[in-house]
Amino acid sequence: MRHVHFPAQRVAAAAGGAEGSPDAPARRIADKAPWYLPAAVGADFAGAAVPVGLVFEAAQQARPLYCALGAALAWVGVQALRRRYATRALGESRGVLPVVHDWLILIGVLAVARVLTGESTPRLAALGALLPALLVTVAHRKLTYRHLFAARREAQAVSRVLVVGEPAAADHVIAHLAARTDHPYVVVGVLPVGQGSPEGGVPVAGRLAARMPEALTEDSAAVLGAVRSHHADLVLVVPGARIAGERLRRVAWALHDEGLEMAVFPGLVEVSVKRLETVSAGGLAVLRVAPPVRRGAQTLLKAVLDRGAAAFGLLLLSPVFLALVLAIRLGSRGPAFYSQRRIGRDGVPFVMWKFRTMVVDADRLKSELSGANENDGPMFKMRRDPRVTRVGRLLRRTSLDELPQLFNVLTGSMSLVGPRPPLPEEVAEYDEVELRRLTVRPGMTGLWQISGRSDLSWDETIQLDLQYVDNWSFTSDVDVMGRTLRAVVDGRGAY
């Protein structure tokens, strides 16, 4: 297990929480930027009103201003009813599907209004006038998400969390939260249950007895006292043998009677919320986890997109292929293409194609450079690999060396999006967890490509691959492809 490095800002925030004052370095900052709500409402209103007004004016509709105002109010109303303007929702998602869902509801609402009012603008023109509302809302959510993500890297716009649980379990949760900044939680204190102390460096806010006390007030007083002294916004309980069932319910009563929030960690890691569903069985709250998507309409769409995009890409990029072939052949002796045996889905080997970026005897020289491997796992990576040619460095920096893999996508051995295909010698060192990344077809790009590439540790690479394997959806593939362009332009981790 790799060593966890706590983000400095969040460590400082946790330490500041012990000062006992809301104005300490880790003051309560759960509320987001005050401009989020007016900016969201304003963008949605203008994104609907302006295009509708212009289109209806051009179509010589009798009341373009009223139509524009009605469309804008309807769009804002739909989003308000769908709770898109709630504090918890603002900036938290940059997904496109929820916005499309809301937009389709808007179309339905305005279609009814059109019939009732007798509005006669051509249907296609009216629909086109509403399209900018969708695009503006998506763009605004992406910008707000990026702003919120950057703020949370500095421990701003976060919720102060008190963790309650047995020491070892609490340590696990605290370390996991502290190692990442893509979430709103900053741990300001821990309330261990039973003997032992957590080792994460977070202030201990008190202690609960190993067994449930007879008096209801004992646990309640300890938890509420810790919440007040550390100004916590949320109590995160890590259930275990010593805090579950009736005892957990009593803690919830105490918190809820004071108007405080409680969350329960179910023990699941890297499971998308889309796969989770809460159900009730005999009075028990049960968390249902749906299996990963492996068949159905979404997999069919993925296959169609892979083959269609690969064929179109090969046709469109044929002049680029020709230019790169000439550059490689003129830059160093040897063939322009490089083929290598890789391991694909379910462990089936295949031949992967790339543009050659190294000298012709690169595979033979690899053993001589094994001591210079900069990756902490079975994957070989070297920032200044002497085997890479001058043209090859440019191809790797721009990811153009990957283009011939479109042939692999077209033939079905690879996908546009998926984990990177490993070498046979790498797979030979895999454990049971790492082998799970082979349950899907490998891809030209993926979460690894857009998250730092070769700058990532082996554990981080595996974590991203397993996150993709377990939570795959067609829309996630589309999102990854969109973010790949930015990663290619940035070039970070490409060597």
C-alpha positions as CSV (number, residue, x, y, z in Angstrom):
1,M,0.0,0.0,0.0
2,R,1.5,3.3,-1.0
3,H,2.1,6.0,1.6
4,V,-0.7,8.6,1.8
5,H,0.4,12.2,1.6
6,F,-2.1,14.6,3.3
7,P,-2.8,17.8,1.4
8,A,-1.2,20.6,3.4
9,Q,-4.2,22.9,3.3
10,R,-6.5,20.2,4.7
11,V,-4.0,19.2,7.4
12,A,-3.8,22.9,8.4
13,A,-7.6,23.1,8.5
14,A,-7.9,20.0,10.7
15,A,-5.3,21.5,13.1
16,G,-7.0,24.8,13.1
17,G,-10.3,23.2,14.1
18,A,-8.9,22.5,17.5
19,E,-8.7,26.2,18.3
20,G,-12.4,26.2,19.2
21,S,-13.3,29.3,17.3
22,P,-15.2,29.6,14.0
23,D,-12.8,32.3,13.0
24,A,-9.7,30.0,13.4
25,P,-7.7,29.1,10.2
26,A,-10.2,26.3,9.7
27,R,-13.3,28.5,10.2
28,R,-16.6,27.2,9.1
29,I,-16.7,27.5,5.3
30,A,-19.3,25.0,4.3
31,D,-21.2,27.7,2.3
32,K,-20.1,28.1,-1.2
33,A,-19.3,31.3,-3.1
34,P,-22.3,33.7,-2.8
35,W,-22.4,34.3,-6.5
36,Y,-23.1,30.6,-7.4
37,L,-26.9,30.9,-7.1
38,P,-27.4,34.3,-8.9
39,A,-24.9,33.3,-11.6
40,A,-26.7,30.0,-12.2
41,V,-30.2,31.6,-12.3
42,G,-28.9,34.4,-14.5
43,A,-27.2,32.1,-16.9
44,D,-30.2,29.9,-17.2
45,F,-32.6,32.9,-17.6
46,A,-30.5,34.6,-20.3
47,G,-29.6,31.4,-22.1
48,A,-33.3,30.8,-22.7
49,A,-34.7,34.4,-23.0
50,V,-32.2,35.9,-25.4
51,P,-32.3,33.2,-28.2
52,V,-36.0,32.8,-28.0
53,G,-36.6,36.5,-28.2
54,L,-34.3,36.8,-31.2
55,V,-35.7,33.8,-33.1
56,F,-39.3,34.8,-32.4
57,E,-38.7,38.4,-33.4
58,A,-37.1,37.2,-36.7
59,A,-40.1,34.9,-37.3
60,Q,-42.4,37.9,-36.8
61,Q,-44.2,36.3,-33.9
62,A,-46.8,38.7,-32.4
63,R,-45.4,38.7,-28.8
64,P,-41.7,37.8,-28.9
65,L,-40.9,39.5,-25.6
66,Y,-43.6,37.6,-23.7
67,C,-42.5,34.3,-25.3
68,A,-38.9,34.9,-24.3
69,L,-39.9,35.8,-20.8
70,G,-42.2,32.7,-20.6
71,A,-39.5,30.4,-21.9
72,A,-36.9,31.8,-19.5
73,L,-39.2,31.5,-16.5
74,A,-40.2,28.0,-17.5
75,W,-36.5,26.9,-17.7
76,V,-35.6,28.4,-14.4
77,G,-38.8,26.9,-12.9
78,V,-38.0,23.4,-14.1
79,Q,-34.5,23.6,-12.7
80,A,-35.8,24.9,-9.4
81,L,-38.3,22.1,-9.1
82,R,-35.6,19.6,-9.9
83,R,-33.6,21.2,-7.0
84,R,-30.7,22.3,-9.2
85,Y,-30.3,25.5,-7.3
86,A,-30.1,23.9,-3.9
87,T,-26.8,24.7,-2.0
88,R,-25.8,21.1,-2.1
89,A,-26.2,20.8,-5.8
90,L,-24.6,24.1,-7.0
91,G,-21.2,23.4,-8.6
92,E,-21.3,19.7,-7.6
93,S,-21.9,18.3,-11.1
94,R,-20.7,19.0,-14.6
95,G,-22.7,16.1,-16.1
96,V,-24.6,16.6,-19.3
97,L,-27.4,14.0,-18.9
98,P,-29.2,15.7,-16.0
99,V,-29.3,18.9,-17.9
100,V,-30.6,17.1,-21.0
101,H,-33.3,15.5,-18.8
102,D,-34.3,18.9,-17.5
103,W,-34.3,20.3,-21.0
104,L,-36.6,17.6,-22.3
105,I,-39.0,18.4,-19.5
106,L,-38.9,22.1,-20.6
107,I,-39.7,21.1,-24.2
108,G,-42.8,19.2,-22.8
109,V,-43.9,22.1,-20.7
110,L,-43.6,24.6,-23.5
111,A,-45.3,22.2,-26.0
112,V,-48.4,22.3,-23.7
113,A,-48.1,26.1,-23.4
114,R,-47.9,26.3,-27.2
115,V,-51.1,24.5,-27.7
116,L,-52.9,26.5,-25.0
117,T,-51.8,29.9,-26.3
118,G,-52.0,29.1,-30.0
119,E,-48.4,30.2,-30.6
120,S,-47.6,29.6,-34.3
121,T,-43.8,29.9,-34.7
122,P,-42.5,26.9,-36.8
123,R,-41.7,24.0,-34.5
124,L,-38.2,23.5,-35.8
125,A,-37.4,27.2,-35.3
126,A,-38.9,27.1,-31.8
127,L,-36.9,24.0,-30.9
128,G,-33.7,25.6,-32.2
129,A,-34.3,28.7,-30.1
130,L,-34.3,26.6,-27.0
131,L,-31.1,24.7,-27.8
132,P,-28.8,27.5,-26.5
133,A,-30.5,27.2,-23.1
134,L,-29.2,23.7,-22.9
135,L,-25.7,24.6,-24.1
136,V,-25.4,27.7,-21.8
137,T,-26.5,25.7,-18.7
138,V,-24.0,22.9,-19.5
139,A,-21.2,25.4,-20.0
140,H,-22.0,27.2,-16.8
141,R,-22.1,24.1,-14.7
142,K,-18.7,23.0,-16.0
143,L,-17.2,26.4,-15.2
144,T,-18.7,26.4,-11.7
145,Y,-17.5,22.8,-11.1
146,R,-14.0,23.8,-12.0
147,H,-14.1,26.8,-9.8
148,L,-15.4,24.7,-6.9
149,F,-12.8,22.0,-7.5
150,A,-10.0,24.6,-7.4
151,A,-11.5,26.1,-4.2
152,R,-11.5,22.7,-2.5
153,R,-7.9,22.2,-3.2
154,E,-7.3,25.1,-0.9
155,A,-9.7,23.7,1.7
156,Q,-12.4,26.2,0.9
157,A,-16.2,25.6,0.3
158,V,-15.9,22.4,2.4
159,S,-17.9,20.8,5.2
160,R,-16.2,20.3,8.6
161,V,-16.5,16.6,9.5
162,L,-16.3,14.8,12.8
163,V,-15.5,11.1,12.4
164,V,-17.0,8.6,14.9
165,G,-15.8,5.0,14.9
166,E,-13.4,2.4,16.1
167,P,-9.8,3.6,15.8
168,A,-8.7,1.4,12.9
169,A,-11.8,2.0,10.9
170,A,-11.8,5.7,11.6
171,D,-8.1,5.9,10.4
172,H,-9.0,4.2,7.1
173,V,-11.7,6.8,6.4
174,I,-9.7,9.7,7.5
175,A,-6.7,8.7,5.3
176,H,-8.9,8.1,2.3
177,L,-10.5,11.6,2.6
178,A,-7.2,13.4,3.3
179,A,-5.5,11.8,0.3
180,R,-7.9,13.5,-2.1
181,T,-9.3,16.9,-2.7
182,D,-12.2,16.2,-5.1
183,H,-14.8,16.1,-2.3
184,P,-16.3,18.6,0.2
185,Y,-15.2,16.9,3.5
186,V,-12.4,18.1,5.7
187,V,-12.0,16.1,8.9
188,V,-11.5,18.4,11.9
189,G,-11.8,15.8,14.7
190,V,-12.3,12.1,15.5
191,L,-14.3,10.5,18.3
192,P,-12.9,7.0,18.8
193,V,-15.0,4.2,20.1
194,G,-13.3,1.9,22.7
195,Q,-9.6,1.7,23.5
196,G,-6.8,2.8,21.2
197,S,-6.2,6.1,19.4
198,P,-6.3,6.9,15.7
199,E,-2.9,7.5,14.0
200,G,-3.9,9.9,11.3
201,G,-2.9,13.1,13.2
202,V,-6.4,14.4,13.5
203,P,-7.4,15.9,16.9
204,V,-9.1,13.5,19.2
205,A,-12.4,15.2,20.2
206,G,-13.3,12.8,23.0
207,R,-14.0,9.1,23.4
208,L,-17.0,6.8,23.4
209,A,-17.1,3.7,25.7
210,A,-16.5,0.3,24.2
211,R,-20.0,-0.8,25.1
212,M,-23.3,1.0,24.8
213,P,-24.0,2.9,28.0
214,E,-27.3,2.3,29.8
215,A,-28.0,6.0,29.9
216,L,-28.9,7.6,26.5
217,T,-27.3,10.9,27.5
218,E,-23.7,9.6,27.8
219,D,-23.1,9.0,24.1
220,S,-25.2,12.0,23.2
221,A,-23.2,14.3,25.4
222,A,-19.9,13.1,24.1
223,V,-20.9,13.4,20.4
224,L,-22.7,16.8,20.8
225,G,-19.8,18.2,22.9
226,A,-17.3,17.2,20.2
227,V,-19.4,18.7,17.5
228,R,-19.6,22.0,19.4
229,S,-16.0,22.2,20.3
230,H,-14.8,21.5,16.8
231,H,-17.6,23.4,15.0
232,A,-18.4,20.4,12.9
233,D,-21.1,20.6,10.1
234,L,-21.5,16.8,9.8
235,V,-20.9,13.7,11.8
236,L,-19.6,10.8,9.8
237,V,-20.1,7.5,11.5
238,V,-18.0,4.4,10.6
239,P,-20.1,1.5,11.8
240,G,-18.5,-1.4,13.5
241,A,-19.1,-4.0,16.2
242,R,-19.1,-1.4,18.9
243,I,-21.3,1.2,17.2
244,A,-24.2,-0.2,15.2
245,G,-27.9,-1.0,15.5
246,E,-29.5,0.5,18.6
247,R,-26.5,2.6,19.6
248,L,-26.2,4.1,16.2
249,R,-29.9,5.0,16.2
250,R,-29.5,6.7,19.6
251,V,-26.6,8.8,18.3
252,A,-28.7,9.7,15.3
253,W,-31.6,10.8,17.6
254,A,-29.3,13.1,19.6
255,L,-27.8,14.7,16.5
256,H,-31.2,15.2,14.7
257,D,-32.8,16.6,17.8
258,E,-30.2,19.3,17.7
259,G,-30.7,19.9,13.9
260,L,-27.3,18.4,13.0
261,E,-26.5,16.1,10.1
262,M,-25.2,12.5,10.3
263,A,-23.8,10.4,7.5
264,V,-22.9,6.7,7.6
265,F,-19.9,5.2,5.7
266,P,-21.2,1.8,4.3
267,G,-17.7,0.4,3.7
268,L,-17.8,0.8,-0.1
269,V,-14.9,2.4,-2.0
270,E,-15.0,3.9,-5.5
271,V,-18.6,2.9,-6.2
272,S,-20.5,5.4,-8.4
273,V,-23.6,6.8,-6.7
274,K,-25.4,5.8,-9.9
275,R,-25.1,2.2,-8.9
276,L,-26.5,2.7,-5.4
277,E,-30.1,2.6,-4.3
278,T,-31.5,2.8,-0.8
279,V,-34.4,0.3,0.0
280,S,-36.2,-0.8,3.1
281,A,-36.6,-4.4,4.1
282,G,-38.5,-5.2,7.3
283,G,-37.6,-1.8,8.8
284,L,-33.9,-2.1,7.9
285,A,-32.3,0.5,5.7
286,V,-30.5,-1.5,3.0
287,L,-28.1,-0.1,0.4
288,R,-28.5,-1.9,-2.9
289,V,-25.4,-2.0,-5.2
290,A,-26.2,-2.6,-8.9
291,P,-23.7,-4.7,-10.8
292,P,-21.4,-3.0,-13.4
293,V,-22.9,-2.6,-16.9
294,R,-21.7,-5.4,-19.0
295,R,-24.5,-5.9,-21.6
296,G,-27.5,-4.1,-23.0
297,A,-28.1,-0.9,-25.0
298,Q,-25.2,1.0,-23.6
299,T,-22.6,-1.7,-24.7
300,L,-24.2,-1.7,-28.1
301,L,-23.8,2.1,-28.3
302,K,-20.2,1.7,-27.3
303,A,-19.5,-0.8,-30.0
304,V,-21.2,1.4,-32.7
305,L,-19.3,4.4,-31.5
306,D,-15.9,2.5,-31.5
307,R,-16.2,1.1,-35.0
308,G,-17.8,4.1,-36.5
309,A,-15.4,6.7,-35.0
310,A,-12.4,4.4,-35.9
311,A,-13.4,4.1,-39.5
312,F,-14.1,7.8,-39.8
313,G,-10.9,8.7,-38.0
314,L,-8.7,6.5,-40.3
315,L,-10.3,8.1,-43.4
316,L,-10.0,11.6,-42.1
317,L,-6.5,11.3,-40.8
318,S,-5.0,9.4,-43.7
319,P,-3.0,12.5,-44.8
320,V,-1.6,12.9,-41.3
321,F,-0.6,9.2,-41.3
322,L,1.3,9.7,-44.5
323,A,3.1,12.8,-43.1
324,L,4.1,11.0,-39.9
325,V,5.3,7.9,-41.8
326,L,7.7,10.2,-43.8
327,A,8.9,12.0,-40.7
328,I,9.6,8.8,-38.8
329,R,11.5,7.2,-41.7
330,L,13.5,10.3,-42.3
331,G,14.3,10.8,-38.6
332,S,15.8,7.3,-38.0
333,R,16.3,4.0,-39.7
334,G,13.7,1.4,-39.4
335,P,10.0,0.9,-40.1
336,A,7.4,3.6,-39.4
337,F,5.0,1.3,-37.5
338,Y,5.7,-0.7,-34.4
339,S,3.7,-3.7,-33.4
340,Q,3.8,-5.3,-29.9
341,R,2.0,-8.2,-28.2
342,R,-0.4,-6.9,-25.6
343,I,-3.0,-8.5,-23.3
344,G,-6.6,-7.6,-24.0
345,R,-10.0,-8.4,-22.5
346,D,-10.2,-11.6,-20.5
347,G,-6.5,-12.1,-20.9
348,V,-6.6,-12.7,-24.6
349,P,-3.4,-11.5,-26.3
350,F,-3.5,-9.3,-29.4
351,V,-1.1,-7.3,-31.6
352,M,-1.2,-3.5,-30.9
353,W,0.0,-1.0,-33.4
354,K,1.7,2.3,-32.8
355,F,4.0,4.7,-34.7
356,R,7.6,3.9,-33.9
357,T,9.0,6.3,-31.4
358,M,12.2,4.4,-30.4
359,V,15.2,3.1,-32.0
360,V,14.8,-0.3,-33.7
361,D,16.5,-2.4,-31.0
362,A,14.6,-0.7,-28.1
363,D,13.2,-4.0,-26.7
364,R,16.6,-5.5,-26.4
365,L,17.9,-2.4,-24.6
366,K,15.0,-2.4,-22.1
367,S,16.7,-4.9,-19.8
368,E,19.8,-2.7,-19.6
369,L,17.6,0.2,-18.3
370,S,15.5,-1.8,-15.8
371,G,17.3,-0.1,-12.9
372,A,16.2,3.3,-14.1
373,N,12.5,2.5,-14.1
374,E,10.6,5.4,-12.6
375,N,7.3,3.6,-12.1
376,D,6.7,1.9,-8.7
377,G,4.9,-1.1,-10.3
378,P,5.4,-3.6,-13.1
379,M,4.9,-0.9,-15.8
380,F,8.2,0.5,-17.2
381,K,8.3,4.3,-17.5
382,M,11.3,6.5,-17.8
383,R,11.1,10.3,-18.2
384,R,14.2,10.7,-20.4
385,D,14.3,7.3,-22.0
386,P,17.5,7.3,-24.3
387,R,15.8,4.9,-26.7
388,V,13.2,7.5,-27.8
389,T,14.1,9.3,-31.1
390,R,13.8,13.0,-31.7
391,V,10.6,12.6,-33.7
392,G,9.4,10.1,-31.2
393,R,9.5,12.6,-28.4
394,L,7.2,14.9,-30.3
395,L,4.9,12.0,-31.2
396,R,4.7,11.0,-27.5
397,R,4.2,14.6,-26.3
398,T,1.2,15.0,-28.7
399,S,0.0,11.4,-28.4
400,L,0.1,11.1,-32.2
401,D,2.0,7.8,-31.8
402,E,-1.2,6.2,-30.6
403,L,-3.2,6.9,-33.8
404,P,-2.5,3.5,-35.5
405,Q,-4.5,1.9,-32.6
406,L,-7.5,3.0,-34.6
407,F,-6.9,-0.2,-36.6
408,N,-7.1,-2.1,-33.3
409,V,-10.4,-0.4,-32.5
410,L,-11.8,-1.1,-35.9
411,T,-11.0,-4.8,-35.6
412,G,-12.4,-5.0,-32.1
413,S,-9.3,-5.8,-30.1
414,M,-9.4,-2.4,-28.5
415,S,-11.9,0.3,-27.6
416,L,-11.7,4.1,-27.8
417,V,-11.9,4.3,-24.0
418,G,-10.7,1.8,-21.5
419,P,-7.6,0.8,-19.4
420,R,-4.3,0.8,-21.2
421,P,-3.4,-2.6,-22.6
422,P,-0.6,-4.2,-20.5
423,L,2.4,-6.2,-21.7
424,P,2.4,-10.0,-21.0
425,E,5.3,-9.6,-18.5
426,E,3.3,-7.0,-16.6
427,V,0.2,-9.2,-16.4
428,A,2.4,-12.1,-15.1
429,E,3.0,-9.9,-11.9
430,Y,-0.7,-9.0,-11.4
431,D,-2.5,-10.0,-8.3
432,E,-6.2,-10.8,-8.2
433,V,-7.2,-7.1,-7.8
434,E,-5.0,-6.0,-10.7
435,L,-6.4,-8.8,-13.0
436,R,-9.8,-7.2,-12.7
437,R,-8.7,-4.4,-15.1
438,L,-8.7,-7.1,-17.8
439,T,-12.5,-7.7,-17.6
440,V,-13.1,-4.9,-20.2
441,R,-11.6,-4.2,-23.6
442,P,-8.5,-2.0,-23.3
443,G,-8.7,1.5,-24.7
444,M,-6.7,4.2,-26.6
445,T,-7.6,6.7,-23.9
446,G,-9.1,6.4,-20.4
447,L,-9.0,7.8,-16.9
448,W,-5.2,7.2,-16.8
449,Q,-4.8,9.4,-19.9
450,I,-6.7,12.4,-18.5
451,S,-5.4,12.2,-14.9
452,G,-1.6,12.5,-15.3
453,R,-0.5,9.5,-17.4
454,S,3.0,8.5,-16.5
455,D,3.2,10.9,-13.6
456,L,0.8,8.6,-11.7
457,S,2.0,5.9,-9.3
458,W,1.1,2.3,-10.0
459,D,-1.5,2.3,-7.2
460,E,-3.1,5.4,-8.6
461,T,-3.2,3.8,-12.1
462,I,-4.9,0.6,-10.8
463,Q,-7.3,2.7,-8.8
464,L,-8.4,4.6,-11.9
465,D,-8.7,1.5,-14.0
466,L,-10.8,-0.3,-11.4
467,Q,-13.0,2.8,-11.0
468,Y,-13.6,2.7,-14.8
469,V,-14.3,-1.1,-14.8
470,D,-16.8,-1.0,-12.0
471,N,-18.6,2.2,-12.9
472,W,-18.5,2.2,-16.7
473,S,-21.3,3.9,-18.6
474,F,-21.7,5.1,-22.2
475,T,-21.9,8.7,-21.0
476,S,-18.6,8.3,-19.0
477,D,-16.9,7.2,-22.2
478,V,-18.1,10.4,-23.9
479,D,-16.9,12.5,-21.0
480,V,-13.5,10.9,-21.1
481,M,-13.1,11.4,-24.8
482,G,-14.0,15.1,-24.4
483,R,-11.4,15.5,-21.6
484,T,-8.8,13.6,-23.6
485,L,-8.3,16.5,-26.0
486,R,-7.4,18.8,-23.1
487,A,-5.0,16.2,-21.7
488,V,-3.3,15.8,-25.1
489,V,-2.9,19.6,-25.5
490,D,-1.6,19.9,-22.0
491,G,0.9,17.0,-22.5
492,R,1.4,16.5,-18.7
493,G,2.8,13.0,-18.0
494,A,3.4,12.2,-21.6
495,Y,6.9,10.7,-22.1
